[in-house]
Amino acid sequence: MPKRSEIDLENRVKIQLLHEQGRSQKEIAKLVKCSRCAVQSTIKRFAQTGGHANKPRTGRKRLTSKRDDRKLIRESLKDRKKT
């Protein structure tokens, strides 16, 4: 899950186009119906990356290997009361 709610791709493109037309961040926020900070971060992200795609997230590290998972599943299917 992201730390904050994300703006959909359509609105990100709209924000960038309005910014290129010379509109202020406050005006863009009213038109797109989001916060000024969201507009600012969207413009900043586009300036850094050159695109509107989400950054890849790392996720939580695995505690068990795939082999351990298979073993746990096999054990739980043998005796359902163990789990």
DSSP file (Angstrom, degrees, kcal/mol; ACC not computed):
  #  RESIDUE AA STRUCTURE BP1 BP2  ACC     N-H-->O    O-->H-N    N-H-->O    O-->H-N    TCO  KAPPA ALPHA  PHI   PSI    X-CA   Y-CA   Z-CA
    1    1 A M              0   0    0      0, 0.0    58,-0.1     0, 0.0     2,-0.1   0.000 360.0 360.0 360.0 138.4    0.0    0.0    0.0
    2    2 A P        -     0   0    0      0, 0.0     4,-0.0     0, 0.0     3,-0.0  -0.368 360.0-118.7 -73.1 159.3    1.3    3.5   -0.8
    3    3 A K  S    S+     0   0    0     -2,-0.1     2,-0.3     2,-0.1     3,-0.0   0.816  97.9  20.7 -67.6 -30.5    1.8    6.0    2.0
    4    4 A R  S    S-     0   0    0      0, 0.0     2,-0.1     0, 0.0    -1,-0.1  -0.910  99.2 -84.1-134.4 162.5   -0.8    8.3    0.5
    5    5 A S        -     0   0    0     -2,-0.3     2,-0.3     1,-0.1    -2,-0.1  -0.395  49.4-128.0 -67.7 145.2   -3.7    7.9   -2.0
    6    6 A E        -     0   0    0     -2,-0.1     2,-0.4    -4,-0.0    -1,-0.1  -0.655   7.8-124.0 -99.0 150.0   -2.5    8.0   -5.5
    7    7 A I        -     0   0    0     -2,-0.3     5,-0.1    31,-0.1    27,-0.0  -0.738  37.0-110.6 -87.7 136.8   -3.9   10.2   -8.4
    8    8 A D     >  -     0   0    0     -2,-0.4     4,-1.8     1,-0.1     3,-0.4  -0.223  27.3-107.0 -69.1 162.7   -5.0    8.2  -11.4
    9    9 A L  H  > S+     0   0    0      1,-0.2     4,-2.1     2,-0.2     5,-0.2   0.840 116.3  57.5 -60.0 -38.6   -3.0    8.3  -14.6
   10   10 A E  H  > S+     0   0    0      1,-0.2     4,-2.0     2,-0.2    -1,-0.2   0.918 109.0  45.4 -60.5 -44.5   -5.6   10.4  -16.4
   11   11 A N  H  > S+     0   0    0     -3,-0.4     4,-2.6     2,-0.2    -1,-0.2   0.840 108.7  56.9 -70.0 -32.7   -5.4   13.2  -13.8
   12   12 A R  H  X S+     0   0    0     -4,-1.8     4,-2.1     2,-0.2    -1,-0.2   0.917 109.1  45.8 -62.7 -42.7   -1.6   13.1  -13.8
   13   13 A V  H  X S+     0   0    0     -4,-2.1     4,-2.4     2,-0.2    -2,-0.2   0.908 112.4  51.3 -65.6 -41.4   -1.5   13.8  -17.5
   14   14 A K  H  X S+     0   0    0     -4,-2.0     4,-2.4     1,-0.2    -2,-0.2   0.900 109.0  51.1 -62.1 -41.5   -4.1   16.5  -17.1
   15   15 A I  H  X S+     0   0    0     -4,-2.6     4,-2.2     1,-0.2    -1,-0.2   0.923 110.5  49.0 -60.8 -45.2   -2.0   18.1  -14.3
   16   16 A Q  H  X S+     0   0    0     -4,-2.1     4,-2.2     1,-0.2    -2,-0.2   0.904 111.2  49.1 -63.9 -41.8    1.1   18.1  -16.5
   17   17 A L  H  X S+     0   0    0     -4,-2.4     4,-1.3     1,-0.2    -1,-0.2   0.917 112.2  47.8 -64.8 -42.7   -0.8   19.7  -19.5
   18   18 A L  H  <>S+     0   0    0     -4,-2.4     5,-2.0     1,-0.2     4,-0.4   0.872 110.8  52.3 -65.5 -36.2   -2.2   22.4  -17.3
   19   19 A H  H ><5S+     0   0    0     -4,-2.2     3,-1.2     1,-0.2    -1,-0.2   0.896 107.6  51.2 -65.7 -40.2    1.2   23.1  -15.8
   20   20 A E  H 3<5S+     0   0    0     -4,-2.2    -1,-0.2     1,-0.3    -2,-0.2   0.771 103.4  59.9 -68.1 -25.6    2.7   23.4  -19.3
   21   21 A Q  T 3<5S-     0   0    0     -4,-1.3    -1,-0.3    -5,-0.2    -2,-0.2   0.569 122.9-106.6 -77.7  -8.5    0.0   25.9  -20.1
   22   22 A G  T < 5 +     0   0    0     -3,-1.2    -3,-0.2    -4,-0.4    -2,-0.1   0.604  66.0 152.2  96.5  12.8    1.2   28.1  -17.3
   23   23 A R      < -     0   0    0     -5,-2.0    -1,-0.3     1,-0.1     2,-0.1  -0.418  46.3-111.1 -73.6 152.5   -1.6   27.5  -14.8
   24   24 A S     >  -     0   0    0      1,-0.1     4,-2.3    -2,-0.1     5,-0.2  -0.382  23.7-113.1 -79.3 163.2   -0.7   27.9  -11.1
   25   25 A Q  H  > S+     0   0    0      1,-0.2     4,-2.3     2,-0.2     5,-0.1   0.859 117.7  54.4 -64.5 -35.2   -0.7   24.9   -8.8
   26   26 A K  H  > S+     0   0    0      2,-0.2     4,-1.6     1,-0.2    -1,-0.2   0.910 109.3  46.7 -66.2 -42.4   -3.7   26.3   -6.9
   27   27 A E  H  > S+     0   0    0      2,-0.2     4,-2.2     1,-0.2    -2,-0.2   0.916 112.4  50.3 -64.6 -43.3   -5.8   26.6  -10.1
   28   28 A I  H  X S+     0   0    0     -4,-2.3     4,-2.7     1,-0.2     5,-0.3   0.910 107.5  54.3 -61.4 -42.6   -4.8   23.1  -11.2
   29   29 A A  H  X>S+     0   0    0     -4,-2.3     5,-1.8     1,-0.2     4,-1.3   0.883 109.6  47.5 -60.8 -38.8   -5.8   21.7   -7.8
   30   30 A K  H  <5S+     0   0    0     -4,-1.6    -1,-0.2     3,-0.2    -2,-0.2   0.905 113.9  46.9 -68.6 -41.2   -9.3   23.2   -8.2
   31   31 A L  H  <5S+     0   0    0     -4,-2.2    -2,-0.2     1,-0.2    -1,-0.2   0.897 120.4  36.6 -68.0 -40.6   -9.7   21.9  -11.7
   32   32 A V  H  <5S-     0   0    0     -4,-2.7    -1,-0.2    -5,-0.2    -2,-0.2   0.609 106.6-127.1 -88.2 -13.2   -8.6   18.4  -11.0
   33   33 A K  T  <5 +     0   0    0     -4,-1.3     2,-0.3    -5,-0.3    -3,-0.2   0.962  69.0 108.8  63.1  56.5  -10.2   18.3   -7.5
   34   34 A C  S   <S-     0   0    0     -5,-1.8    -1,-0.3    -6,-0.1    -2,-0.1  -0.888  74.1 -74.7-144.8 176.6   -7.1   17.3   -5.5
   35   35 A S     >  -     0   0    0     -2,-0.3     4,-1.6     1,-0.1     5,-0.1  -0.325  33.9-121.3 -76.4 158.5   -4.8   19.0   -3.1
   36   36 A R  H  > S+     0   0    0      1,-0.2     4,-2.6     2,-0.2     5,-0.1   0.864 114.5  56.8 -65.1 -36.3   -2.1   21.5   -4.1
   37   37 A C  H  > S+     0   0    0      1,-0.2     4,-2.5     2,-0.2    -1,-0.2   0.872 104.3  52.2 -63.7 -36.9    0.5   19.2   -2.5
   38   38 A A  H  > S+     0   0    0      2,-0.2     4,-1.9     1,-0.2    -1,-0.2   0.890 110.3  48.7 -65.4 -39.0   -0.6   16.4   -4.8
   39   39 A V  H  X S+     0   0    0     -4,-1.6     4,-2.3     2,-0.2    -2,-0.2   0.930 111.6  49.8 -64.1 -45.4   -0.3   18.7   -7.8
   40   40 A Q  H  X S+     0   0    0     -4,-2.6     4,-2.3     1,-0.2    -2,-0.2   0.915 111.9  46.6 -61.2 -45.0    3.2   19.7   -6.7
   41   41 A S  H  X S+     0   0    0     -4,-2.5     4,-2.5     2,-0.2    -1,-0.2   0.854 111.1  52.8 -68.9 -33.3    4.4   16.2   -6.1
   42   42 A T  H  X S+     0   0    0     -4,-1.9     4,-2.1     2,-0.2    -2,-0.2   0.918 111.4  45.5 -66.3 -43.6    3.0   15.1   -9.5
   43   43 A I  H  X S+     0   0    0     -4,-2.3     4,-2.0     2,-0.2    -2,-0.2   0.903 113.8  49.9 -64.9 -41.1    4.8   17.9  -11.3
   44   44 A K  H  X S+     0   0    0     -4,-2.3     4,-1.9    -5,-0.2    -2,-0.2   0.907 109.8  50.4 -64.7 -42.7    8.0   17.1   -9.4
   45   45 A R  H  X S+     0   0    0     -4,-2.5     4,-2.9     1,-0.2     5,-0.5   0.904 110.4  49.6 -62.5 -41.9    7.8   13.4  -10.2
   46   46 A F  H  X S+     0   0    0     -4,-2.1     4,-2.0     1,-0.2    -1,-0.2   0.886 109.6  51.8 -66.0 -36.9    7.4   14.1  -13.9
   47   47 A A  H  < S+     0   0    0     -4,-2.0    -1,-0.2     1,-0.2    -2,-0.2   0.872 116.1  40.9 -65.3 -36.6   10.3   16.5  -13.9
   48   48 A Q  H  < S+     0   0    0     -4,-1.9    -2,-0.2    -5,-0.1    -1,-0.2   0.921 130.7  22.2 -77.6 -46.0   12.5   13.8  -12.2
   49   49 A T  H  < S-     0   0    0     -4,-2.9    -3,-0.2     2,-0.2    -2,-0.2   0.731  88.5-133.5 -99.1 -25.3   11.4   10.7  -14.2
   50   50 A G  S  < S+     0   0    0     -4,-2.0     2,-0.3    -5,-0.5    -4,-0.2   0.600  77.4  71.5  80.3  10.5   10.0   12.1  -17.4
   51   51 A G  S    S-     0   0    0     -6,-0.4    -1,-0.3     2,-0.1    -2,-0.2  -0.899  75.9-127.6-148.2 176.0    6.9    9.9  -17.1
   52   52 A H        +     0   0    0     -2,-0.3   -40,-0.1    -3,-0.1    -6,-0.1   0.336  64.2 121.8-110.1   4.8    3.7    9.3  -15.1
   53   53 A A        -     0   0    0      1,-0.1    -2,-0.1    -4,-0.0     2,-0.1  -0.299  68.1-102.4 -72.0 153.1    4.2    5.6  -14.2
   54   54 A N        -     0   0    0      1,-0.1    -1,-0.1     3,-0.0    -2,-0.1  -0.406  36.7-110.8 -69.5 149.3    4.2    4.4  -10.6
   55   55 A K        -     0   0    0     -2,-0.1     2,-0.1     1,-0.1    -1,-0.1  -0.582  39.1-102.9 -77.0 144.7    7.5    3.6   -9.0
   56   56 A P        -     0   0    0      0, 0.0     2,-0.3     0, 0.0    -1,-0.1  -0.443  35.5-140.3 -68.4 142.5    8.1   -0.1   -8.3
   57   57 A R        -     0   0    0      1,-0.1    -3,-0.0    -2,-0.1     0, 0.0  -0.774   4.8-144.2-105.2 150.1    7.6   -1.0   -4.7
   58   58 A T        -     0   0    0     -2,-0.3    -1,-0.1     1,-0.1     2,-0.0   0.908  31.5-162.6 -81.8 -43.2    9.8   -3.5   -2.8
   59   59 A G        -     0   0    0    -58,-0.1     2,-0.2     2,-0.0    -1,-0.1  -0.174  37.5 -39.2  82.7 177.8    7.3   -5.1   -0.5
   60   60 A R        -     0   0    0      1,-0.1     2,-0.1    -2,-0.0     0, 0.0  -0.517  63.7-110.5 -80.0 144.1    7.9   -7.2    2.6
   61   61 A K        -     0   0    0     -2,-0.2     2,-0.2     1,-0.1    -1,-0.1  -0.444  36.6-107.8 -71.3 145.1   10.8   -9.6    2.6
   62   62 A R        -     0   0    0      1,-0.1    -1,-0.1    -2,-0.1     3,-0.1  -0.534  23.3-165.8 -75.5 139.3    9.9  -13.3    2.7
   63   63 A L  S    S+     0   0    0     -2,-0.2     2,-0.3     1,-0.1    -1,-0.1   0.710  75.1  41.4 -93.8 -26.2   10.4  -15.2    5.9
   64   64 A T  S    S-     0   0    0      3,-0.0     2,-0.1     4,-0.0    -1,-0.1  -0.888  81.0-123.9-121.7 153.8   10.1  -18.6    4.4
   65   65 A S     >  -     0   0    0     -2,-0.3     4,-2.1     1,-0.1     5,-0.1  -0.369  33.6-103.9 -84.9 171.9   11.4  -20.1    1.2
   66   66 A K  H  > S+     0   0    0      1,-0.2     4,-2.2     2,-0.2     5,-0.2   0.859 123.9  54.7 -64.0 -34.3    9.2  -21.7   -1.4
   67   67 A R  H  > S+     0   0    0      2,-0.2     4,-2.0     1,-0.2    -1,-0.2   0.919 107.4  49.0 -65.3 -43.5   10.4  -25.1   -0.2
   68   68 A D  H  > S+     0   0    0      1,-0.2     4,-2.5     2,-0.2    -2,-0.2   0.883 109.2  53.8 -62.1 -38.5    9.3  -24.3    3.3
   69   69 A D  H  X S+     0   0    0     -4,-2.1     4,-2.4     2,-0.2    -2,-0.2   0.925 108.1  48.6 -61.9 -45.3    5.9  -23.2    2.1
   70   70 A R  H  X S+     0   0    0     -4,-2.2     4,-2.4     1,-0.2    -1,-0.2   0.899 111.5  50.6 -62.1 -39.4    5.4  -26.4    0.2
   71   71 A K  H  X S+     0   0    0     -4,-2.0     4,-2.4     2,-0.2    -2,-0.2   0.912 110.2  49.2 -65.2 -42.8    6.4  -28.4    3.4
   72   72 A L  H  X S+     0   0    0     -4,-2.5     4,-2.4     2,-0.2    -2,-0.2   0.900 111.7  48.9 -63.3 -41.0    4.0  -26.4    5.6
   73   73 A I  H  X S+     0   0    0     -4,-2.4     4,-2.0     2,-0.2    -2,-0.2   0.919 111.0  50.0 -64.7 -42.9    1.1  -26.9    3.1
   74   74 A R  H  X S+     0   0    0     -4,-2.4     4,-1.5     1,-0.2    -2,-0.2   0.920 112.2  47.6 -61.6 -43.9    1.8  -30.7    3.0
   75   75 A E  H  X S+     0   0    0     -4,-2.4     4,-2.0     1,-0.2    -1,-0.2   0.899 111.2  50.3 -64.5 -41.4    1.9  -30.9    6.8
   76   76 A S  H  < S+     0   0    0     -4,-2.4    -1,-0.2     1,-0.2    -2,-0.2   0.840 108.9  51.8 -69.6 -31.0   -1.4  -28.9    7.2
   77   77 A L  H  < S+     0   0    0     -4,-2.0     3,-0.3    -5,-0.2    -1,-0.2   0.812 108.4  52.7 -73.1 -29.3   -3.1  -31.2    4.7
   78   78 A K  H  < S+     0   0    0     -4,-1.5     2,-0.4     1,-0.3    -2,-0.2   0.948 128.5  13.4 -67.1 -49.5   -2.0  -34.3    6.6
   79   79 A D    ><  -     0   0    0     -4,-2.0     3,-1.3    -5,-0.1     4,-0.5  -0.899  63.3-171.0-135.7 103.3   -3.3  -33.1    9.9
   80   80 A R  T 3  S+     0   0    0     -2,-0.4     3,-0.5    -3,-0.3    -1,-0.1   0.717  84.1  64.0 -69.3 -20.9   -5.7  -30.1    9.9
   81   81 A K  T 3  S+     0   0    0      1,-0.2    -1,-0.3     2,-0.2    -5,-0.1   0.651  87.3  72.5 -78.1 -14.9   -5.7  -29.8   13.7
   82   82 A K    <         0   0    0     -3,-1.3    -1,-0.2     1,-0.3    -2,-0.2   0.862 360.0 360.0 -66.2 -36.2   -2.0  -28.9   13.7
   83   83 A T              0   0    0     -4,-0.5    -1,-0.3    -3,-0.5    -2,-0.2   0.484 360.0 360.0 -81.3 360.0   -2.5  -25.5   12.2
